[in-house]
């Protein structure tokens, strides 16, 4: 897996933060806090019954809907539900783009990449706090994908490509299971570095004079 480069580090090293960015950085800290609370409970990965119902409806819609729903769930701290729909959305969108005869890189190709980046930033931040939960999330998602057709654009359009995507995700799961210690160490280091830089960025912003903050808001 590609090494995660934290947004807070980039922001802190390259620009001064404005109030909006401070709120965004604080969001990352809140994700860690919530993840820690859930980890202490030691509950197995699961999703809410309403999400189980909702996904059946989303399966009848354009793949962008998975990301839209995932973003909404994340805002209400339903992190596991958001992770499930996010990774299912990746699989659905990859399949759709690979077999859709009207596919355009500037259309669905660009939209898929943008949605994956925006939604995945915080969702993966959460998942990386517990490698076991990360693995369970991916397994849950791939099980659903394998056993539930995509009504909007059926797997029957190209069963080989549909199953190949499932196999690709299985490789990711295997990598995580094989290298748990490696990823835990790497992600713990990233988290510590990120929190440190978040605190520094917020501290620098709080030290600014009111007129300096006003200038930053105008530049935003």
ZIMODA-V136674 format. One record per residue. N is the residue number from 0. BURIAL is # if it has 16 or more other ideal C-beta (glycine too) atoms within 10 Angstrom, else .. D_FIRST is the distance of its C-alpha to the first C-alpha in whole Angstrom. Layout:
<<N,BURIAL,D_FIRST> <N,BURIAL,D_FIRST>>
This chain:
<<0,.,0> <1,.,4> <2,.,6> <3,.,9> <4,.,12> <5,#,15> <6,#,17> <7,#,20> <8,#,20> <9,.,20> <10,#,23> <11,#,25> <12,.,24> <13,.,25> <14,.,28> <15,#,30> <16,#,29> <17,#,32> <18,.,33> <19,.,30> <20,#,27> <21,#,29> <22,.,29> <23,#,25> <24,#,24> <25,.,26> <26,.,24> <27,#,21> <28,.,23> <29,.,25> <30,#,21> <31,#,21> <32,.,24> <33,.,24> <34,#,21> <35,.,23> <36,.,26> <37,#,24> <38,.,23> <39,.,26> <40,.,28> <41,.,25> <42,.,26> <43,.,24> <44,#,22> <45,.,24> <46,#,25> <47,.,29> <48,.,31> <49,.,32> <50,#,28> <51,.,29> <52,.,32> <53,#,30> <54,#,27> <55,.,30> <56,.,32> <57,#,28> <58,#,28> <59,.,31> <60,.,30> <61,.,28> <62,#,24> <63,#,24> <64,#,26> <65,#,23> <66,#,21> <67,.,25> <68,#,25> <69,#,22> <70,#,23> <71,.,26> <72,#,25> <73,#,23> <74,.,26> <75,.,28> <76,.,26> <77,#,25> <78,#,21> <79,#,20> <80,#,22> <81,#,21> <82,#,17> <83,#,19> <84,#,20> <85,#,17> <86,#,15> <87,#,18> <88,#,19> <89,#,16> <90,#,17> <91,#,20> <92,#,20> <93,#,18> <94,#,21> <95,#,24> <96,#,22> <97,.,22> <98,#,26> <99,.,28> <100,.,30> <101,.,31> <102,.,27> <103,.,27> <104,.,24> <105,.,26> <106,.,27> <107,#,24> <108,.,21> <109,.,22> <110,#,22> <111,#,19> <112,.,17> <113,.,19> <114,#,19> <115,#,15> <116,.,15> <117,.,18> <118,#,18> <119,#,14> <120,.,14> <121,#,17> <122,#,16> <123,#,12> <124,#,14> <125,#,16> <126,#,14> <127,#,12> <128,#,16> <129,#,16> <130,#,13> <131,.,16> <132,#,17> <133,#,13> <134,#,13> <135,#,17> <136,#,16> <137,#,14> <138,#,17> <139,#,19> <140,#,18> <141,#,18> <142,.,21> <143,#,23> <144,#,21> <145,.,23> <146,.,26> <147,.,27> <148,.,28> <149,#,27> <150,.,30> <151,.,30> <152,#,29> <153,.,29> <154,#,27> <155,.,30> <156,.,30> <157,.,27> <158,.,27> <159,.,25> <160,.,22> <161,#,22> <162,.,21> <163,.,19> <164,#,16> <165,.,17> <166,.,16> <167,.,13> <168,#,12> <169,.,13> <170,.,11> <171,.,8> <172,#,11> <173,.,12> <174,.,8> <175,#,9> <176,.,13> <177,.,12> <178,.,11> <179,.,12> <180,.,14> <181,.,11> <182,#,9> <183,.,13> <184,.,14> <185,.,11> <186,#,12> <187,.,15> <188,.,16> <189,#,14> <190,#,16> <191,.,19> <192,.,19> <193,#,19> <194,#,22> <195,.,24> <196,#,23> <197,#,24> <198,.,27> <199,.,28> <200,#,28> <201,#,30> <202,.,32> <203,.,33> <204,#,33> <205,.,36> <206,.,38> <207,#,38> <208,.,42> <209,.,43> <210,.,43> <211,.,40> <212,#,38> <213,.,40> <214,.,40> <215,#,36> <216,.,36> <217,.,38> <218,.,36> <219,.,33>>
